[in-house]
């Protein structure tokens, strides 16, 4: 798999950072940094391919005519790859068509002052390039691919050109983010970071599909808008850049570091100068393995599987029992009472040499003087290149293991503590026997590098576990522990946090409010971001929403007031938004009025099995400001089920938003005997292991009678 031929390729980087004619279009200074640093990442001497001849940076174009002519001219020069990137404001006209804002754009005259996406499509279509890539970082950029509510209104059919790939920063209805004070816009910042640093979760080189999947995961984990992709032919498998996390240049090129390189343990010394190529490859494999999502014991297993037999004939990993029980790891200690537990071992070279699985031993200074305990307490590796019989007796705690080691000819020992940022997690012991060479200093360097990667992984996992526990507790306490079922409705609801391997808890929430005249309000929302900040924002917004509903406001009025409240709570930083859908049901005429703020639309199932999406006017997320929300009224027939949800229910790794909605519709068509059964059926169909986001589902079933009214659901 090759990188693009720079002599036959062209890259066009377009960005609009300032606006000179429309004062309501905010300037985006980060866009200028997007262009320069994106070009730099693609043209880096050691890993890049883009030459000065192939790159074209167009900052703050004013005229759509002049820009269109220049794009067309450059596109015709491309034979191998044509890559067009745009960052700036994305604007939508009354027909739903996407336009790319320029410095001279006026929103009242988009057709004449902005670049229509249709014009960009034509330039792409007319290019003789074998592969054509379009990357859009702007609001509503998903309209270049698909749209959530009305596929016929999307322009994705326009881009079905052979050999074309499109990557967008958002869905068709979502806002792209450019937080104040940040160097880059949110999406492009993640893209540049990926190109500059690479990823241990992908091979080299990085294809467009690898880049999309890594960006999608990063954006979901941080609670940001989800990128979208669409490709024809084999374009998703087109290589775009070297994966710098795993790419191994020739030693002459340098560029390799590690615990003994860039981390500064041995200033000015590079791993290339210390290790063989096979050892360097082992380090890169460790970086790949420990860069993924593991639990503590999983990281320990990876450590022994990686190092046996490549580094040693036998390896054992013990972790402190306090860490395994969830306690904060201790700093390097002396005289502290502690115990460690065997969690992983590989002893194929000398069967029976490893301790009994799950065995525990004391490692405090007062109790143990073993080499393992000394290394654990000091935080330094213990190397005994040539073991004496006395050394063997001090290392192995049982007479059976001492005898087994002597019989097998175990002659060399290396212990490396698992320490990350001064915190002790445990230690790993390595043994060599028979004709194997004794451990030397290069082996210590290699073992310490791999152990440091393993410990870093363990620290990340442990920290995420602690933060997740706190955030989840806060989230659970801020969500309603019960809902009082209003007259004329039956209610079922679920909240499911993201899987433990996918970061902190999000800001998904719901509420049910009984109103005057037997009406009922249903509201579901999703705060961007993760962790305690998202949970705290969620709690405040839910409280404000409930108060507004108690005042008797209509859904569009509630969203208007919440829009202002989110901006106030955020303090004007512009880095936190909330999507929300609010519905009010009136049992007297079995009608519902609803309004959406950038949120997935409700789904309605009738008693005869018909299921469909309720089309609502598209609104911007709360916190953006300057938008008028509109409500839509629709019927909810007797025994009909109205379902509100967050996107974490339908979208996950390997399943797009639209595919998830289709699955939701199919699952809802198969009702259970009771509403709770139906809710379980939907959850079972859509909730998967490893889910990247929180999920909320709120079901309301209209009743023929009010016999269910007044019940309380726990």
C-alpha positions in Angstrom: 0.0 0.0 0.0 1.6 3.2 -1.2 1.2 6.9 -0.3 0.0 9.4 -2.9 2.5 10.4 -5.6 3.2 14.0 -4.7 4.3 14.9 -8.3 0.9 13.8 -9.7 -1.3 14.9 -6.7 -2.8 18.1 -5.6 -4.0 19.2 -2.2 -6.2 22.3 -1.8 -6.6 23.6 1.8 -9.3 26.2 2.0 -10.3 28.1 5.1 -12.4 31.2 6.0 -11.2 32.7 9.3 -12.5 36.3 8.9 -15.7 37.9 7.5 -15.7 41.4 6.1 -19.3 41.9 5.0 -21.6 40.1 7.4 -21.1 41.1 11.0 -23.3 38.2 12.3 -20.8 35.6 10.9 -18.3 35.2 13.7 -14.6 35.1 12.9 -12.8 31.8 13.3 -9.1 32.5 14.0 -8.4 28.8 14.6 -9.1 28.1 10.9 -5.8 29.7 9.8 -3.9 27.4 12.2 -5.9 24.5 10.7 -4.5 25.1 7.3 -0.8 25.7 8.1 -0.5 22.8 10.6 -2.5 20.4 8.4 -0.1 21.1 5.5 2.8 20.7 7.9 1.6 17.3 9.1 1.3 16.0 5.5 4.7 17.3 4.4 6.9 16.4 7.4 10.3 15.3 6.2 10.4 12.0 8.0 6.9 10.7 7.5 5.1 13.1 5.1 4.6 13.0 1.3 3.2 16.4 0.4 5.6 18.7 -1.5 5.4 22.5 -1.9 4.4 22.0 -5.5 1.4 19.8 -4.6 0.0 22.0 -1.8 -2.3 25.0 -2.3 -3.4 27.0 0.8 -6.2 29.4 0.2 -7.0 31.5 3.3 -10.0 33.8 3.4 -11.1 33.7 -0.2 -13.6 36.6 -0.9 -15.2 35.8 -4.2 -17.0 32.5 -4.9 -16.3 33.0 -8.7 -12.6 33.4 -8.2 -12.4 30.5 -5.8 -14.3 28.3 -8.1 -12.1 29.0 -11.0 -8.9 28.4 -9.0 -10.2 25.1 -7.6 -11.2 23.9 -11.1 -7.7 24.8 -12.5 -5.8 23.0 -9.7 -8.2 20.0 -9.8 -7.4 19.5 -13.5 -3.7 19.2 -12.7 -4.2 16.2 -10.4 -3.7 12.7 -11.8 -3.2 10.5 -8.7 -4.9 12.2 -5.7 -7.0 15.3 -5.4 -7.6 16.3 -1.8 -9.9 19.3 -1.1 -10.3 20.5 2.5 -12.5 23.3 3.8 -12.9 24.8 7.3 -15.2 27.6 8.1 -18.9 28.3 8.5 -21.3 25.9 6.8 -24.6 27.6 5.9 -27.9 26.0 4.6 -30.3 27.8 2.3 -34.1 27.5 2.3 -33.9 24.5 0.0 -31.6 22.6 2.4 -28.5 23.1 0.2 -25.1 23.4 1.8 -22.9 26.5 1.1 -19.4 27.1 2.3 -18.9 30.6 3.7 -16.2 32.9 2.3 -14.9 36.2 3.8 -17.3 38.1 1.6 -20.4 35.9 2.3 -23.7 37.5 3.1 -26.3 35.0 4.5 -29.2 36.7 2.7 -27.4 36.1 -0.7 -25.8 32.7 -0.3 -26.2 31.7 -3.9 -24.0 34.6 -5.0 -21.6 35.2 -2.1 -20.8 31.7 -0.8 -19.4 28.6 -2.5 -22.3 26.2 -3.1 -21.3 22.6 -2.4 -22.7 21.7 -5.8 -19.9 23.9 -7.3 -17.2 22.0 -5.3 -18.8 18.7 -6.4 -18.5 19.7 -10.1 -14.8 20.5 -9.7 -14.2 17.1 -8.1 -16.2 15.4 -10.8 -14.3 17.0 -13.6 -10.8 16.2 -12.2 -8.8 13.5 -14.0 -7.4 12.3 -10.6 -7.7 8.6 -9.9 -8.7 9.3 -6.3 -10.6 12.3 -5.0 -11.0 13.2 -1.3 -13.2 15.9 0.1 -12.9 16.8 3.9 -15.3 19.4 5.3 -15.0 20.9 8.8 -18.1 23.1 9.1 -21.6 23.1 10.5 -24.1 20.7 8.7 -21.3 19.2 6.7 -23.0 15.9 6.8 -25.3 17.2 4.2 -22.6 16.3 1.8 -23.2 12.7 2.6 -26.6 12.1 4.2 -29.2 13.6 6.4 -30.8 12.3 9.6 -34.5 13.0 8.8 -34.9 13.3 5.0 -32.5 11.4 2.8 -34.0 12.9 -0.3 -33.0 16.4 0.8 -29.3 15.3 1.1 -26.7 15.9 -1.6 -25.0 12.6 -1.1 -26.2 11.4 -4.5 -24.4 14.3 -6.1 -21.1 12.9 -4.8 -21.5 9.3 -5.9 -18.5 9.7 -8.3 -16.2 6.8 -8.9 -13.1 7.0 -6.8 -14.4 9.7 -4.5 -14.3 9.8 -0.7 -16.0 12.3 1.6 -15.2 12.9 5.3 -17.3 15.4 7.3 -17.0 16.8 10.8 -20.7 16.5 11.7 -24.0 15.0 10.6 -26.4 16.9 8.4 -28.1 18.7 11.4 -25.2 19.1 13.8 -23.0 22.1 14.6 -19.2 21.9 14.2 -17.3 23.3 17.1 -14.6 26.0 17.3 -14.0 26.7 21.0 -12.7 30.2 21.9 -9.0 30.3 22.6 -8.2 26.9 21.1 -5.6 26.6 18.5 -7.7 24.5 16.1 -11.3 23.8 15.5 -12.4 20.6 17.3 -12.6 18.2 14.4 -9.5 19.4 12.6 -7.6 19.5 15.9 -8.2 15.8 16.4 -7.2 15.1 12.7 -3.9 17.0 13.1 -3.2 15.3 16.4 -3.7 11.9 14.7 -1.5 12.8 11.7 1.2 14.2 14.0 1.3 11.4 16.6 -0.3 8.4 14.8 -2.2 5.7 16.7 -1.3 2.4 18.2 -4.7 1.0 17.2 -4.0 1.1 13.5 -1.3 -0.2 11.1 1.0 1.8 8.9 0.2 3.6 6.7 -3.1 5.2 7.8 -5.9 4.7 5.3 -8.9 7.0 5.1 -11.0 4.4 6.8 -8.5 4.1 9.6 -8.5 7.9 10.0 -12.3 8.0 10.1 -12.7 5.2 12.7 -10.0 6.8 15.0 -11.6 10.2 14.7 -15.1 8.8 15.2 -13.9 7.1 18.4 -12.0 10.1 19.7 -15.0 12.5 19.1 -17.5 10.1 20.7 -15.3 9.6 23.7 -15.1 13.4 24.3 -18.8 13.9 23.6 -18.2 15.9 20.4 -20.2 15.9 17.2 -19.7 12.6 15.2 -17.9 12.7 11.9 -19.4 10.9 8.9 -17.8 9.2 5.8 -18.9 8.0 2.4 -16.6 6.4 -0.2 -16.9 4.7 -3.6 -14.8 2.0 -5.1 -11.8 1.3 -2.8 -11.2 4.9 -1.7 -11.7 4.2 2.0 -8.6 2.0 1.7 -6.5 4.8 0.2 -3.3 5.5 2.3 -3.1 9.1 3.3 -0.3 9.3 5.8 2.3 7.4 7.8 1.2 6.1 11.2 3.9 7.8 13.3 3.1 5.7 16.3 4.2 2.5 14.6 6.2 3.6 11.5 9.8 2.4 11.8 12.2 4.6 9.8 15.7 3.6 9.1 18.1 4.1 12.0 19.8 6.8 10.0 16.6 8.8 10.0 16.4 8.7 13.8 13.1 9.8 15.2 12.7 7.0 17.7 12.5 7.6 21.4 11.0 6.2 24.5 11.7 6.0 28.2 15.4 6.2 27.4 14.8 8.7 24.5 12.2 11.5 24.4 11.1 10.9 28.0 14.5 12.1 29.2 15.6 9.2 31.3 18.8 9.1 29.4 19.1 12.6 27.9 20.1 12.7 24.3 20.2 8.9 23.9 17.8 7.3 21.3 16.5 3.8 21.5 17.9 3.3 18.0 21.3 3.6 19.5 20.6 1.1 22.3 18.4 -1.7 20.9 18.5 -4.0 17.9 15.8 -3.7 15.2 14.0 -6.8 16.5 13.9 -5.2 20.0 12.7 -2.0 18.5 9.9 -3.8 16.8 9.0 -5.4 20.1 8.7 -1.9 21.7 6.4 -0.8 18.8 4.2 -3.9 19.3 4.0 -3.0 23.0 3.0 0.5 22.2 0.2 -0.8 20.0 -1.0 -3.3 22.5 -1.0 -1.0 25.5 -2.5 1.8 23.5 -5.8 0.0 23.5 -8.5 -0.3 26.1 -7.5 -2.9 28.7 -8.3 -3.7 32.3 -5.5 -4.1 34.9 -5.3 -7.9 34.6 -5.6 -7.7 30.8 -2.6 -5.4 30.6 -0.7 -7.8 32.8 -1.5 -10.7 30.5 -0.5 -8.7 27.5 2.8 -8.0 29.2 3.8 -11.6 29.7 2.5 -12.7 26.3 4.6 -10.0 24.7 7.8 -10.8 26.4 7.8 -14.6 26.4 9.8 -16.0 24.7 11.1 -12.9 22.9 12.7 -11.4 26.1 12.6 -14.3 28.7 11.7 -17.9 29.1 9.5 -17.2 32.1 7.7 -14.0 33.1 5.4 -13.3 36.0 3.4 -10.2 36.9 2.1 -9.3 40.3 0.0 -6.3 41.2 -0.6 -4.7 44.6 -3.8 -6.1 46.1 -4.9 -2.6 47.1 -4.8 -1.4 43.5 -6.8 -4.4 42.3 -9.4 -3.5 44.9 -9.8 0.0 43.5 -7.6 2.0 45.9 -5.3 4.8 44.7 -1.8 3.4 44.0 0.8 4.4 46.6 3.9 6.5 45.8 7.3 4.8 46.0 7.3 3.6 49.6 9.6 2.3 52.3 8.4 0.4 55.3 4.8 0.4 54.2 2.9 -2.8 54.7 1.7 -4.1 51.3 0.8 -7.3 49.5 1.0 -8.3 45.9 -1.0 -10.8 43.9 0.1 -12.9 40.9 -2.2 -12.0 38.1 -0.4 -13.3 35.0 2.4 -15.6 34.1 4.0 -17.5 31.2 6.4 -20.3 32.0 6.5 -22.5 29.0 10.3 -22.8 29.2 10.2 -24.0 32.8 6.7 -25.4 33.6 5.8 -25.0 37.3 8.2 -22.2 38.0 5.5 -19.5 38.3 3.7 -19.3 41.7 0.2 -20.7 42.1 -2.3 -18.4 40.3 -3.8 -15.7 42.5 -1.1 -16.4 45.2 -0.4 -13.4 47.5 2.9 -12.4 49.2 4.0 -9.7 51.5 6.3 -7.1 50.1 6.7 -4.7 53.0 10.3 -4.0 54.2 9.6 -5.4 57.6 8.5 -8.8 56.2 10.3 -9.4 52.9 13.9 -8.9 51.9 13.4 -10.6 48.5 14.8 -9.0 45.3 11.2 -8.5 44.1 10.3 -6.6 47.3 13.4 -4.4 47.1 12.6 -3.4 43.5 9.0 -2.7 44.3 10.0 -0.5 47.3 12.8 1.4 45.5 11.1 1.8 42.1 14.4 0.5 40.5 15.0 -2.6 38.4 17.0 -5.4 40.0 19.3 -7.3 37.6 21.2 -10.4 38.7 22.8 -11.6 35.5 24.3 -14.7 37.1 22.3 -16.4 39.8 24.0 -18.3 42.6 22.2 -21.0 44.5 21.7 -18.6 47.3 20.1 -16.1 44.9 17.7 -18.7 43.7 16.7 -19.5 47.3 16.0 -15.8 48.1 14.0 -15.2 44.9 11.7 -18.3 45.1 9.6 -18.4 48.2 8.8 -22.2 48.2 11.2 -25.1 48.4 9.4 -26.8 45.4 10.0 -23.7 43.2 13.7 -23.5 44.4 14.2 -27.1 43.4 12.4 -26.7 40.1 14.6 -23.6 39.2 17.8 -25.4 40.1 16.8 -28.5 38.0 15.9 -26.3 35.0 19.1 -24.4 35.2 17.6 -20.9 35.8 20.6 -18.7 35.8 19.6 -15.1 35.1 17.0 -12.8 36.8 15.5 -9.4 36.1 12.8 -7.6 38.1 11.2 -4.4 36.8 8.7 -2.5 38.9 5.5 -1.3 37.2 5.7 2.4 38.1 3.9 5.3 36.3 4.4 8.9 37.5 5.7 7.8 40.8 2.8 5.4 41.5 3.5 1.7 42.1 1.2 -0.8 40.6 3.2 -3.9 41.0 6.2 -5.6 39.3 7.2 -8.1 36.6 9.9 -10.7 37.0 11.8 -12.3 34.1 13.9 -15.5 34.1 16.3 -17.2 31.7 17.5 -20.7 31.9 19.5 -23.3 30.0 21.5 -22.1 27.0 19.9 -18.6 27.0 22.3 -15.7 27.3 22.3 -13.9 30.7 20.3 -10.7 30.9 22.4 -7.6 30.1 21.9 -3.8 30.0 20.1 -3.8 26.6 17.6 -6.3 28.1 17.1 -4.0 31.1 16.4 -1.0 28.8 14.0 -3.1 26.7 12.2 -4.5 29.8 11.9 -1.1 31.4 10.5 0.4 28.2 7.8 -2.2 27.9 7.1 -2.2 31.6 6.7 1.6 31.5 4.2 1.3 28.7 2.3 -1.4 30.6 2.3 0.8 33.8 1.1 3.8 31.8 -1.8 1.8 30.5 -2.6 0.6 34.0 -2.6 4.1 35.4 -4.9 5.3 32.6 -7.3 2.4 33.2 -7.3 2.9 37.0 -7.8 6.7 36.7 -10.6 6.2 34.2 -12.2 3.7 36.6 -12.1 6.1 39.5 -13.4 9.1 37.5 -16.1 7.0 35.9 -17.3 5.8 39.3 -17.6 9.4 40.6 -19.2 10.7 37.4 -21.7 7.8 37.4 -22.6 8.3 41.0 -23.3 12.0 40.3 -25.2 11.2 37.1 -27.4 8.7 38.9 -28.2 11.1 41.6 -29.1 13.9 39.2 -31.4 11.8 37.1 -34.9 11.1 38.3 -35.0 8.1 40.6 -38.7 7.7 39.8 -41.3 9.3 37.7 -44.9 9.9 38.5 -47.0 8.6 35.6 -49.4 11.3 34.4 -53.0 10.6 33.6 -53.6 8.8 30.3 -50.1 7.6 29.9 -47.9 4.6 30.7 -44.2 5.3 31.1 -41.0 3.2 30.7 -37.5 4.5 30.8 -33.9 3.4 30.9 -30.5 5.0 31.3 -27.4 3.0 30.3 -23.9 4.5 30.7 -21.1 4.0 28.2 -19.0 0.9 28.6 -16.1 1.1 31.0 -13.6 0.9 28.2 -14.9 4.1 26.5 -14.1 6.9 29.0 -16.3 8.8 31.3 -20.0 9.1 31.8 -21.8 11.5 29.4 -24.5 14.0 30.0 -27.6 12.2 28.8 -30.8 12.9 30.7 -34.6 12.7 30.7 -37.6 13.8 32.7 -41.4 13.4 32.9 -43.4 16.3 34.3 -47.2 16.2 35.1 -48.8 19.5 34.0 -52.1 21.2 34.5 -55.3 19.9 32.7 -53.9 16.3 32.8 -51.2 17.2 30.2 -47.7 15.6 30.5 -44.3 16.8 29.4 -41.6 14.4 28.1 -38.1 15.7 27.7 -34.8 14.1 26.7 -31.4 15.8 26.3 -27.7 15.2 25.7 -24.9 17.5 27.0 -21.7 17.5 25.0 -18.6 16.3 26.8 -17.9 13.6 29.4 -17.3 13.3 33.1 -18.4 15.4 36.0 -18.6 18.6 34.0 -21.2 17.1 31.7 -23.1 15.6 34.6 -23.1 18.9 36.5 -24.4 20.8 33.4 -27.0 18.1 32.9 -28.3 18.5 36.4 -28.6 22.3 36.1 -30.4 22.1 32.7 -32.8 19.4 33.9 -33.8 21.6 36.9 -34.3 24.7 34.7 -36.3 22.7 32.1 -38.6 21.3 34.8 -39.2 24.8 36.2 -40.0 26.2 32.8 -42.5 23.3 32.1 -44.1 23.9 35.5 -44.8 27.5 34.3 -46.9 26.1 31.4 -44.6 27.1 28.6 -44.9 25.4 25.2 -42.0 23.2 23.9 -40.6 25.9 21.6 -40.7 28.4 24.4 -39.0 26.0 26.8 -36.2 25.5 24.3 -35.8 29.2 23.7 -35.3 29.8 27.5 -33.0 26.8 27.8 -30.9 28.1 25.0 -30.2 31.2 27.0 -29.7 29.2 30.2 -27.0 27.0 28.6 -25.1 30.0 27.3 -25.3 31.6 30.8 -24.2 28.4 32.6 -21.3 27.9 30.1 -20.1 31.4 30.9 -19.8 32.4 27.2 -16.9 30.0 26.5 -18.8 28.3 23.7 -17.4 24.9 24.4 -20.5 23.1 25.7 -23.8 22.6 23.9 -27.0 20.6 24.6 -29.3 18.8 22.2 -32.8 18.3 23.4 -36.3 17.3 22.3 -39.3 18.4 24.3 -42.9 17.1 23.9 -46.2 17.8 25.6 -49.0 15.3 25.4 -52.6 16.1 25.8 -54.8 13.1 26.6 -58.1 15.0 25.9 -57.5 15.0 22.1 -54.6 12.5 22.0 -52.3 15.0 20.4 -48.7 15.9 21.1 -46.7 19.1 20.4 -43.0 18.8 20.2 -39.8 20.8 19.3 -36.2 19.8 18.8 -32.9 21.5 19.4 -30.5 19.5 17.3 -31.7 16.3 18.8 -32.8 13.0 17.1 -36.4 13.1 16.3 -39.0 11.0 18.2 -40.3 7.7 16.9 -44.0 6.8 17.0 -45.5 3.3 16.9 -49.2 2.8 16.4 -51.2 -0.2 17.7 -51.4 -1.7 14.2 -47.6 -2.1 14.1 -46.8 1.0 12.0 -43.6 2.7 13.1 -42.0 5.9 11.8 -39.9 8.9 12.7 -41.9 12.0 13.6 -40.6 14.8 11.4 -39.9 18.0 13.4 -38.5 21.3 12.3 -34.7 21.2 12.6 -33.3 23.4 15.4 -29.8 24.3 16.5 -28.4 22.8 19.7 -29.0 24.8 22.9 -26.3 27.3 23.7 -25.7 28.4 20.1 -28.1 31.3 20.4 -29.8 33.4 17.8 -32.2 30.7 16.6 -36.0 30.5 16.7 -37.4 27.2 17.7 -40.6 25.8 16.0 -43.0 23.2 17.2 -44.9 20.5 15.3 -48.3 19.0 16.4 -49.1 15.3 15.6 -51.6 12.6 16.8 -50.7 9.9 19.2 -53.5 7.3 18.7 -54.8 5.0 21.4 -52.2 2.5 22.6 -49.6 4.3 20.5 -46.0 4.5 21.8 -44.0 7.7 21.6 -40.3 7.0 22.0 -37.7 9.7 22.8 -34.0 8.7 23.0 -30.4 9.9 22.7 -28.0 9.1 19.9 -26.0 6.7 22.0 -28.9 4.3 21.7 -28.7 4.0 17.9 -25.1 4.9 17.0 -22.1 2.8 17.9 -18.9 1.4 16.4 -19.7 -0.3 13.2 -23.3 1.0 13.1 -24.2 4.4 11.6 -26.9 6.7 13.0 -29.3 5.8 10.1 -28.7 2.1 10.5 -29.4 2.4 14.2 -32.6 4.2 13.6 -33.7 1.5 11.1 -32.9 -1.1 13.8 -34.9 0.9 16.4 -37.9 1.0 14.1 -37.8 -2.7 13.4 -37.4 -3.6 17.1 -40.2 -1.3 18.2 -42.6 -3.0 15.7 -42.3 -6.1 17.8 -44.2 -5.1 21.0 -44.1 -7.0 24.3 -47.2 -7.6 26.4 -46.4 -4.6 28.6 -44.6 -1.4 27.9 -41.7 -2.5 30.1 -41.4 -5.6 28.0 -41.3 -3.5 24.8 -38.6 -1.3 26.4 -36.5 -4.3 27.2 -36.9 -5.6 23.7 -35.6 -2.3 22.2 -32.7 -2.2 24.7 -31.7 -5.8 24.0 -31.8 -5.1 20.2 -29.7 -1.9 20.3 -27.4 -1.8 23.3 -24.1 -3.6 22.6 -21.0 -4.3 24.6 -18.3 -1.7 24.1 -20.9 1.0 23.5 -19.1 4.3 23.1 -21.7 6.6 24.5 -24.5 6.8 27.1 -28.0 6.0 26.1 -31.4 7.2 27.3 -34.7 5.8 26.2 -38.1 7.2 27.3 -41.3 5.5 26.2 -44.8 6.9 26.7 -47.9 4.9 25.7 -51.3 6.5 25.4 -54.0 4.6 27.3 -57.7 4.1 26.6 -58.4 4.6 30.3 -56.6 6.3 33.1 -56.2 3.2 35.2 -52.5 3.4 35.1 -52.4 7.0 36.3 -50.8 7.9 39.6 -48.5 4.9 39.7 -44.9 5.5 40.6 -42.1 3.7 38.7 -38.9 2.9 40.5 
